[in-house]
Each structure stands twice: as C-alpha cells, then as structure tokens.
Amino acid sequence: MSVAHFFKPHEKDIGGGFRVRRVLPAAAKQAVGPFIFFDHFGPIDEPAEANHDVRPHPHIGLATVTYLYEGAIEHRDSVGSVQRIEPGAINWMTAGSGIVHSERTPPDLAGKPRRSHGLQLWAALPRAHEEDAPSFAHTPATAIPVAQLDGALVRVLIGSAFGHTSPVATFSETLYLDIALDAGRSIELDDLPQEAAIYPVTGEIAIDGELLAPNTMAYLDAGTVASVYAGAGAQFVVIGGAPLDGHRHMYWNFVSSSKERIARACDDWEQQHFDKVHGETEFIPLPKR
C-alpha cells in the first residue's frame, strides 16, 4: 500500500451558512508540498435568495488557488484585478506582502437559483518570496493542457505530468492535476514529487486496491507509484510538490514563517492600512485574537 496517511476533513462555516470541507492543514501534516490549505465546497444548489458573497479580506505570505467545477465567482482585488472565475480555469493570486480581495456572485447570477462546486487551495510561499509584491494571474480553461489517456482525461492545472506542462507560474516545485477516470479503468501515477496526495472530488476510487472514503485525502509515501481505480467512474485531484522550507504559522487569512509578521498584519488590518479594493465599501473584521 502506497498511502502513508489518511486526512479526514472537518466542516467549516465560512459565512452565511456556506459550509466547506477543510482537509488541510491536517493534524498529521501541515502541508502537502506548498499546499497548506485545502477546501472543497459543494456541489450545492443555492436558492435565489442565498448570499454567500465573501467581503473584502486580506492575505499575506501565500497564494490562493481557485478552481471551479460548477458556478462562477467575481474576483476583485487591491491590485486592480477584476476577473470572472469560471469552471476549468486556474486563478493564482499571490498575496506576498499583502493583498485584499473579495469573492462575490457575478451580477448576472445574483437573485437566481445557482449551483456551486469547487476547490480553493492556499500555497505557502517560500521564505524568500513571502514579501514579494502582490499579483493576480488568470489562466483560462482553454489554456490548461490536457492529456487524453486510455480511460482517463488528465488536466494539468499546475506543474508537469504525462508529457504536458501547465503555463501557470509558481515559486517552487508544485503539482496539481484534475483527473477524470472512466468506469472500470485505472491509471498509474508515477514520477510524483517528494510530497503528493490524492483527493476524490466525485465518485469512489481505490488506491492500490484499497477503497478511499469520500472526502478523504490520501497522502502518499515518497517515491511511490500509485495505481488508482474507479469502479463506477470518478474525478479526483492530485496535489503536491517540494516540501516547505520550514514550519508556517497561520492565523485567520495570514500565513508566515514569522509570528511577528502575522501580528503586524493583524494590526495593519485592524487599522485599515492595507490597500483597498476599488468599488468595495465592506470588509470582514479581524476575528478576536
């Protein structure tokens, strides 16, 4: 068996009754490669009156990585980006020294029944890049390379696999694959980075013959070759990369190798010293420390 640990999610309400399954950080492992945070939301049918908009809030020391299967989000940030996020695209926002962003229902979908399903990950930045200038990069679905294998379709969201390389730029070795596996078929995952994990998004999969429970992440032994099988068809993601260069401290939306830096970010947000998002007047207050 090539699985070293199983990470089970816990549910979090991120506002307005919108619940997510949070898998990382886990008790046994803070991060998988650079990925220090893993949220899976939906699939959920939302009524017309639902309001799950995320008001402006800050980040430091990380990159948010947003990927949708269904629905749409309007992203706005303090470096001037305005981007509609739709299924299949990768949106990489480098917080670095500090960024503020909002995630709202696009105006054309507001007040209508809608469906949401997606993943949001955070990649902790290497120490040398924690204070880089903030930025935002949108890679549309049409620019994501696809490997069509026998019984499987692999979208190479970040990194390189199966002879394809994603155009998404990162700060360290990073892998993020979205794999659709036909019923009764299997796929061999080899040449994985030092740290790698598998998470089923829909359907059931077995790794080396052992069934993986729904919404459970399997962290693989280093250097392993994992055989993934889907009896009835499934979709899953593979994440990973080079190990983080040391422990990261986390508080609210802040990630840093320095506790003092997080404390300063908290002070800056309380005093509203972060740059503003154009057109936004609301914000999420700092939680009680």
N, C-alpha and C positions, 0 to 999 in steps of 0.2 A: 504494500500500500504506500502510495507516494504522498499522502496527506500527513502533515506534521501536527496541525491544529485545526479545530473547527471553531469558527467565530459565529455566535448566535446574535441576532440583532436585538435591540430594545427600542420600543416605540417612543417617539418624542412628538409633542405637540409644538409646532413652530409658530403657532399663532392662528387664531380664528377657527380652531378645531381641525386644522390641516395637519395630519399626522404622517410621520415618516418612519421608516425602519432604519435605524442607525447601526451600522456594523463596525465601523472604525471611528475612533480608536477602540481596541478591544483590550480586555484585561490581560490577556496573554501576550499581546503585541501592540505597540503603539501605532505602528505604521507598516505598510507593505510597500517596499521601495519608498518613493517620496510620498505616497498617498497616506495621509494621516487622518482622513475623514472620508466616510462613505455613507451617503444617504440614498435610500431607494424610496420613491414616493409613487403611489398608485399601483396599478391602474384604478382610477376613481372617477366616477361620474358625478360631476358637480352641478347642483341646481342653478338656475339663472340668478338667484339672489346671493349665491356664495361670493364671499370676498376674501380671497386668500392672498391678496397683494402683500408683498414684503416691502415695507417702507425703507427709506434710505438708512443704511447701517455701514459701519466701517470694517476694514480688514487691514492687517499688516502681516508681513513675513510669509505669505502663502500665495498660491494661485488657485482660484476657483475654476473647476472644470465642469461645465454643464452640458448634459446630453439628454435629449428627449426622444421618447418613442411615440408619444401622442401629445397633442396640445400645442400651446405656444406661450412664450413669455416675452414681454417687452423689457429689455435691459437698458438701463441708463446709469451712467457713472460720472464721477467727478473729473475725469479727463476728457469729457465731452462726447463719449460714445453713446449712440442710440441705436440699438440693434434688436430686431425681432428674432427670437430664437425659435427655430422650428425643428421637427424631428430629423435626425440624421446628421445635424451639424455639430461641430465641436466649438465650444466657446471657452477660451482660455483667458482669464483675467488675472494679470499679475498685480498683486497688491503692493508688494515691496515695502517701501517706506510708508505707505498709507494711501488707501483709496476708499471712496464711498460709492455704494451703488444701490439701486432699487430694482426689484423684480416684480412686475405688475402684469395683470391680464391685459392683452392688447385691446385698444378701444373697440375694434370690430367684434370682439368676442364677449365683451363686458355685457352683463344683463341677459346672457343667453346660456342655456344648458351647454356644458362642455366637458371634455374628458381630459384628464391629466395623467401622464405616466413618464417617469424619467429618473435619472441618476444625477446627483451632484456630489462631486468629489473635491477635496482640497489636496493640493500637492504642496508640502512644505518646501520652501526654497532653501537651497544650500546656504550655509552661513555666509559665504562670500557674496551672495545675491539677496540677502534678507532686506537690505536697504536700497535695492535698485529702484529706479523711477517706476511708478505705476503705469500700466498699459493694458490694452484690451485687444484681443485678436479673435476674429470670427473666421472659421473655416467652414464653408457651406458643404452640405451633404454631397454635392456633385464633385467636390474636390477630395473626398475621402477615398483612398484606394480600396479596391475590393478584390479578394482572392476567391475565385469560384473553384471549389474542390469537389471531389466525388461525395455528394451527400451533405456538403456543408458550404456555407457562404460566410466568409470572414471579412469584416470591415476593420481595416487597420486604422483605428482612430488616432493613436499616438504611437510612435516608435516604428519598428520594423518587424515583419513576420511574413512567412510564406512568399518571399521574394518581392514584397511591396514595402514602401516606406511612406509614412504619413508626412504631409507638409507642415504639421503643427510643430512649432519650435518649443523646446524645453530647456531646462537648465542642468539636467543630469539625465542619465540613462532612465528612460521611462517607457513602459509598455501599457497599452490599453487597447484591447480587442473586443469587438462585439461579434459573437458567433451564433449563427442560426444553423441548427443541426436537424436534418430530416429524421423522420421516424425510422427507428431500426438501424441508424447509422452511427458511426463513431469517428473520432478524429484524434490523432496523436499530436500532443503538444510537447515539442522538444525545443532545444536551443532557447530555453526561457532565461530571463535574467536571474540573478542570485536570489532575489525575493520575488515570489509570484503567488497569486491566489486566484481562485475561480469562484464566481458567484452566479447562481441561476436566476435569471430575470423572469422567465416564464417557462412552465413545464418542469419535468423532472429529469435529472441527469444522474449518471453513475460514473464515479471516478475509479478506474481500476477495479470495476465490479462492485463497488460499494455505493449504495444509493445516497445521494446528498440531499438532506432535508431541505424543503423550500425555505428561501430567505436565509440560508446559512452559507457562510463563506468558508471555503476550504483553502487553508494556507499550505502550500506545497513544500516538501523537503527540497533543499537546494540541489540543483543539478539533476533533478528527476525528469523522467519522461512520463507524462500523464496521458492515459487513454480515457477519453470522455465519450460516453454512450448515451443516446437518447432513445428510449423505447417508443415514445409516442411523439417525438419531436420536441424541441426545446430551444430556448435562446438563453445564452449566458455570456458573461463578460470575463475576460482575463485581465488582471491588473498586476503591475509590479515595476521593478527597476532596481537600480543600485541602492543599497541600504543608506539611510540618512546618516549624515556626518554628525552624529551625536543626538542626545535627547532633545525634544522640543517641549517647551512649556505652552499650555493652552489655557486661555480664558476667554469665554464668550466667542467672539469672532477673530480673536487675535492669536497668532502663533509666532513664537520666537525662541531662539536659543538662550535668551536673557529674560529673567523675571523682571528686571528693572525696566527693560524696554516695554514690556506689556503694561507695567504700572504707568509708564509715561503715556502710552497710547490711551489708557483708560482716562487719565487726566485730560488729555487733549480732546477726547470725545465729550467728556462732561462739560468742558469749557468751549466746545464747538470750534476748535482750532483746525479741524480737518477741512479740506476743500469741500465745497457744496456741489450737489447735483443740480444742474440747470433745470429750472422749471419745477423743482420739488420744494415743498414747504414743510413737509412732515419729516420725522425721523424717529428711530427706535431708541429710547433712552438706554443708558448703560444699566445693566442689572446691578442689584445691590452686591457689593463686593464681599 
